[in-house]
């Protein structure tokens, strides 16, 4: 498990699209890759994040993106409402 930092750029793109509710087929079309390749990236991302389900991976990914957002401080608090 490499955590969020261990994700490849393609795994990050797949997770981004998973977060918006895209299916494997929709992700494949959006990224110009096969559905099978999406499945592989999804499985590797889950393993890297230590997630057991796609939902769990999306939650981890969404939280990680919020914490590292330029609109949040180091504790993940939203600076727009500070």
Long-range contacts (C-beta under 8 A, 24 or more apart in sequence): 1-47, 1-48, 1-49, 1-50, 2-48, 3-48, 3-49, 3-50, 4-49, 4-60, 4-61, 4-64, 6-48, 7-45, 7-48, 7-49, 8-41, 8-44, 10-41, 11-41, 11-44, 11-45, 11-48, 14-38, 14-41, 14-42, 14-45, 15-45, 15-57, 15-58, 15-61, 16-61, 18-42, 18-54, 18-57, 18-58, 18-61, 19-58, 19-61, 19-62
